[in-house]
Amino acid sequence: MPRDFGSTVWESGLRSYVRLFWLAAGLVVPSIPAHAEWKPIEKVETYAISGQTGEQLYRSIGDNGPLIRGATTRTIAYTNFKLTWVRDYQHRGKDCVLASAKPKLTVTYTLPKPSNPLPPAVRKSWDVFIAGVTAHEKVHGATMIQMVHDIEAATIGLTVPDDPKCSKIRDEVVKRLDAISKARVQGSRDFDRVEFGQGGNLQMLVHDLLIGG
């Protein structure tokens, strides 16, 4: 009963970009119960910004926001995750089956937070802005949670014939994870493109912050 402890660890960042003025033959996958027994861990981390006007706060985001690997500009907010699995591969004669796979998913949202009290009008604009940014990042978090459910559906119960060492099945699991991960990344990029496009939700949030205080 080979077991695979934590054989896959993904850490990925989905960026909210802002420039300042951003699935073989012989394989069987039976149905599994939806959303099996696990829950994601969601955490919020903040980074400090300063300013007493919307423009000053936004400039401070540009100076202090997360700088993601490979990026040349800082971001307003950042959603990343860590995903590990405990998989139970079992022999069925000469075949191998992935009998179970238990994920552990931690999603972390990094958001800006003013370090000092704000004037009432600016606080009102900021509250609307950060609520919108948080909602945007929660969509990224939801896609990560759905990705794990998709992986469960695509891999738990997977059977590979003539695989006495349970090696072929591991390769197939990796292929399926890779395909699902790539689809999730592309979907998130498309979402960001719309949100930050002309007239997009986050573009408007930035605009309203700048003129609202």
C-alpha positions in Angstrom: 0.0 0.0 0.0 2.4 2.7 -1.2 1.6 6.1 0.2 2.7 9.4 -1.1 3.1 12.0 1.6 3.1 15.6 0.4 4.4 14.6 -3.0 3.0 17.8 -4.5 3.6 21.2 -3.1 2.5 24.2 -5.0 3.0 27.7 -4.1 1.6 30.1 -6.5 0.9 33.8 -6.6 -1.9 35.4 -8.5 -1.2 39.0 -9.0 -3.5 42.0 -9.1 -1.4 44.0 -11.4 -1.5 47.8 -11.2 0.8 50.2 -12.9 0.8 53.4 -10.9 -1.4 55.8 -13.2 -2.3 46.3 -14.3 -6.6 16.0 -19.5 -5.6 8.2 -22.0 -6.4 5.1 -22.8 -6.7 2.3 -20.1 -7.4 4.8 -17.3 -10.5 4.9 -15.2 -11.7 7.6 -12.9 -15.0 6.8 -11.1 -17.1 9.5 -9.5 -16.3 10.6 -6.0 -18.4 12.4 -3.4 -18.3 16.2 -4.0 -16.1 18.2 -1.8 -14.8 15.4 0.4 -13.8 15.9 4.0 -11.4 18.9 4.1 -11.6 22.6 4.5 -9.2 25.2 3.2 -7.3 27.5 5.6 -7.7 31.1 4.6 -5.4 33.8 6.1 -5.1 37.5 5.7 -1.8 39.4 6.0 -1.4 43.1 5.6 1.4 45.5 4.7 1.5 49.0 6.0 0.9 52.1 3.9 0.7 55.8 4.8 -1.1 58.9 3.7 -4.0 61.1 4.4 -5.5 61.4 0.9 -6.5 58.8 -1.7 -3.6 59.8 -3.9 -1.1 59.5 -1.1 -2.4 56.1 -0.1 -2.2 54.9 -3.7 1.3 56.2 -4.0 2.3 54.4 -0.8 0.8 51.2 -2.2 3.1 51.7 -5.2 6.1 52.1 -2.8 5.3 49.3 -0.4 3.0 46.8 -2.2 4.1 43.2 -2.7 6.8 42.7 -5.4 6.0 39.3 -7.0 8.7 37.1 -8.5 9.4 38.2 -12.1 7.4 41.4 -11.8 8.8 44.9 -12.3 6.0 46.8 -10.6 4.5 46.3 -7.2 0.9 45.1 -6.7 -2.0 46.4 -4.7 -2.8 42.9 -3.3 -1.6 39.3 -3.7 -3.3 35.9 -3.3 -1.0 32.9 -3.0 -1.4 29.3 -1.8 0.4 26.3 -0.5 -1.1 22.9 -1.4 0.1 19.5 -0.1 -1.3 16.0 -0.6 -1.3 12.7 1.3 -2.1 10.1 -1.4 -2.8 6.4 -0.8 -1.8 4.3 -3.8 -3.0 0.7 -3.5 -2.3 -2.5 -5.5 -5.2 -4.3 -7.1 -3.5 -7.4 -8.6 -1.1 -5.9 -11.1 -3.0 -2.7 -11.3 -2.5 0.4 -9.2 -5.3 2.7 -7.9 -5.2 6.0 -6.2 -7.6 5.0 -3.4 -7.6 8.4 -1.6 -5.9 11.8 -1.7 -6.2 14.2 1.2 -5.3 17.8 0.5 -4.2 20.6 2.8 -4.7 24.0 1.2 -3.7 27.3 2.7 -4.7 30.4 0.9 -3.1 33.7 2.0 -4.4 37.1 1.0 -2.0 40.1 1.3 -3.7 43.4 1.5 -2.8 47.0 2.2 -3.7 48.7 5.5 -3.2 52.3 6.4 -0.9 52.7 9.4 -2.7 55.8 10.7 -6.3 57.0 11.1 -7.8 58.6 8.0 -10.0 61.7 7.7 -13.7 60.8 7.5 -14.1 61.4 3.7 -10.9 59.5 2.9 -11.9 56.7 5.3 -15.2 56.3 3.4 -13.4 56.1 0.0 -10.8 53.7 1.4 -13.4 51.4 2.9 -15.1 51.1 -0.5 -11.7 50.5 -2.2 -10.4 47.9 0.2 -13.8 46.0 0.2 -13.6 45.8 -3.6 -9.9 44.7 -3.6 -10.7 42.1 -1.0 -13.6 40.8 -3.0 -11.3 40.6 -6.1 -8.8 38.6 -4.2 -11.5 36.3 -2.8 -12.3 35.3 -6.3 -8.7 34.2 -6.8 -9.0 32.2 -3.6 -12.2 30.6 -4.7 -10.5 29.5 -7.9 -7.7 27.8 -5.9 -10.3 26.0 -3.8 -12.2 24.9 -6.9 -8.9 23.7 -8.4 -8.4 21.3 -5.5 -11.9 19.9 -6.0 -11.2 19.5 -9.7 -8.0 17.6 -8.8 -9.9 15.3 -6.5 -12.5 14.5 -9.2 -9.8 13.9 -11.8 -7.5 11.7 -9.7 -9.2 9.9 -6.8 -10.1 6.4 -7.9 -7.8 6.6 -10.9 -6.7 3.1 -11.9 -3.7 2.2 -14.1 -3.5 -1.4 -15.4 -0.2 -3.3 -15.3 1.4 -0.9 -12.9 2.8 -3.2 -10.0 5.2 -0.5 -8.8 2.6 2.3 -8.9 4.9 4.4 -11.0 2.8 5.0 -14.1 0.0 6.2 -12.0 2.1 8.9 -10.4 3.1 10.2 -13.8 -0.5 10.4 -14.9 -1.5 12.2 -11.7 1.2 14.8 -12.3 -0.1 15.3 -15.9 -3.6 15.8 -14.7 -2.6 18.2 -11.9 -0.5 20.2 -14.4 -3.4 20.5 -16.9 -5.8 21.7 -14.1 -3.3 24.1 -12.7 -2.6 25.7 -16.1 -6.3 26.1 -16.7 -6.7 27.8 -13.3 -3.8 30.2 -13.9 -5.1 31.2 -17.3 -8.6 31.7 -15.9 -7.2 34.0 -13.2 -5.2 36.0 -15.7 -8.3 36.5 -17.9 -10.2 37.6 -14.8 -7.5 40.2 -13.9 -7.4 41.4 -17.5 -11.1 42.2 -17.3 -11.0 43.7 -13.8 -8.1 46.0 -14.8 -9.2 46.7 -18.3 -10.9 49.9 -19.5 -13.9 50.4 -17.3 -13.1 47.3 -15.3 -14.1 47.0 -11.6 -10.6 47.5 -10.1 -9.7 50.3 -12.5 -12.8 52.1 -11.3 -12.0 51.4 -7.7 -8.6 53.0 -8.1 -10.1 56.0 -9.9 -12.7 56.5 -7.2 -10.0 56.3 -4.5 -7.9 58.9 -6.2 -10.7 61.4 -6.6 -12.6 60.6 -3.4 -10.2 61.9 -0.9 
